[in-house]
Amino acid sequence: MLWWVEVIGVFLIVGASLYAFYELAQDVNTSAAVARFDEVVSRRITNLRRPWLDHVMKIATYAGGTIGITVLTFILVFALIDLGRVSEARYSAVLVIGGTILANALKPVLKRVRPPEHEALIKTPRSSSFPSGHSMASMCLALAAIEATLAAPSVVIVIKIAVIAVCAIYVFLVGISRIYLEVHWPSDVLASWLLGTAWITGAIGLKLLVLQGKPG
């Protein structure tokens, strides 16, 4: 495939994701449709509560928290360094750290109230609800891991498919856990997935442009 076709495709994804995120951010505190969506989805997910599933969701949410993301990012970075892919290790670290900073920077701007604290299964954070930092960080980490795997020509297709599947499950579980534990609204999670997609695909697009601009 021509490199410029890839770049156009990447930035189309960025544009679509950012537009959807912007529209959601505009409506998140005022739209009756968003409120209804959050209410319906939250109720359906919390109706699934079981003692054993409570434990699973708590583990999933911790895997998307500060400690979990830090540990998993270190594993990814050191794995890439061990394979001699030092520049890609730095690149992956920047993707995850940058995405996390971006999500946290947006929280005080929108100042969305979290779900009722008395219904949460874990301690409710004091920060704004929108967007979900856990969902954003896990999305960035997963996409960085997928990008690093797909960029390695020596990795067989079966391993690539397995990495994509594991990362998709990880992102889904972290996001759903935030709704299940009632510390986030569904639209918070959806917005983070959109923003994370835009952030990572945008970075990949810039990387493609830089690589094409290098001589040789």
N, C-alpha and C positions, 0 to 999 in steps of 0.2 A: 504494500500500500504506500502511496506517496505520502511523504512526511507532512506536507501541508494539509492533506485531507485529514490526517490524524489530529493535527492542531485545530482545524476547524471543528471537528467533531467534539474535541475536548472542550473548547470554549462555548460551543452550543450547550453542552451539559452544564457548564458553569453559569451561563446566562439563564437557563431555565431554572436551575436550582436557586440562584439568587433572587430571581423574580418571584418564585413560589415562597421563598423565605420572607421576602419583603412584604408580600401580600398578607401572609400569615401574621407577621409582626405588627402590621398596621391594624389588623382586626382583633388581635388576641385579647385586648382589654375591653372591647366595645361590641363585638359581633355576637348576636344571639345564635347564629349558626355555629360558630366556634364553641360557644358555651354548651350548646346542645351536643355537639360532637364529643366534647370532653366528658360530659356527663354520661352519655350512652356508653362510650368505650371504657371509661373508668369503671362503671357499674358492671359491665360484662367481665372485665378482667378481675376485679376484686371479688366477684361472685365465685371465682375459681379457687378461692383461698382454702387451703388445707394445711394442717400442721407441718407435714413433710415438705409441701411446696413453699411454705413460709421460709424454711431453712434454705431451700434451693435458691429462692429469689434474693435472700440476704447475701448468700455467697456470690451470686451474680452481680449484685450492686456493689459489693466490696471489690470485685474484680475490675469494676469501672471507676473506682474511687482513686484518690491520690496515690495511696500505697500500691494498689493493684496496677494502675497504669504505669507508675514508676518502675515497678519490678518487671512488668512485661516489656516495657520500652527498653530497659537495660538488656533484657534477654535478646530482643531483636537487634539492638545496636551491636552488642558483643558478638552475636552470631555472624553478623555481616563483617565485622572487623576480623574475626577468626577466618573468614573465607577470603580475606584480602580485599574486601570491598569497603574501604575506609570512607571514601567520599559518599557512598550510598548510606553508610551508617550515620554520618553527620546529617545528610539530607533527611533521613527518616526521623531522626531526633528533632530536627527543626520543624518538620510537619506536625508531629505530635505536640510539642511544646507550643508552637505557634497557634495551633487550633485551640488548645486549652486556654491560652491567654485571650484569644479572640472571644470565646464564649463567655469567659468571666468578665471581660470588658463590656459586653453588651447587657449583662444582667442589671446593673444600676440604671441603664438608660430606659428600659421598659418597665421596671419596677412591678412585676406581676406578683400577685399574692399566691402563695402555694395552697394546695388542698388543706382542708381543716386538720389541724395538728392532732386532735384527739383520735382521728381515724388512721393515722400513720402507724406502721408496724416498727418503725425505727425513729430515732430522733430527727425531727424536721430541721434542716439547715436554716440559718437565718438569712441567707442570701435570697435574691429574687428568683422566682421560679423559671423565668424564661430568659434564655433557652436552658436546656438541661446540660450541665457541664459534664456529667458522667456519660451521657449519650454522645456528646460531641467528642470527648476525648477517646472513647472506645471506637467511634467511627473513624477518627483520624488514625489511630493506631492500626486498626484493621486494614484500612485502605493503604497505609504505608507498607504494611507487611505484604499485602497482595501485590502492590506495585514492585516491591523489591524481589518478590518471587517471580513474577512474570518477566521482569527485566533480566533474569538469569537464564541464558540460553542452555545451560547445562542441566537445568532442572527438568525432569521428565513431566509429561502432561498429567500423569496420574497425581503426582505430588502437587502440581499447580492447582488442580481441581480440588484436592483435599484441603489445601491451604485456604482457598476461596470459601469452601463449605464451612470450615471451622471458624473462620473470621466472620462469616455471615451469621452463624449461630451465636457467636460471642456478642456481636453488636445487637442482635435481636433480644437476647436474654438480658443484657444490661439495660436496654431501653424499656423493655416490658417490666423489668423488676422495679424501675422507678415509678411506674404507674401502679403496679401491684401493691407496692409498699405505701402508696399514696403520699409520696413526697414531690410528685410532679404530675401535671396534667398531660394527657396524650399529645396535645398540640405542642407542648414544650419539647417532647421527645422528637416528634416529627420535624419541628423546626431545626433541631440540632442535627438530625440526619441530613436535612437539606443543606444546611450551612457547612457541615463537614464534607459533604460531597463537593460543594463549590470550592471549598478551600483546597482540598487535595487535588481535584482535577485541574484547578487553576495552576497549582504548583507544578503539576505534571506537564501542562501546556507550556509553561515558562521554561521548564527543563528541556523540552523538545526544541524550543526556539533557540536556547543557548547552545545546545549540542549541534544544531544545524549551522549555527553561526561560527563554530570553531573550524579553523582550517584543517584539512586532511580528514 
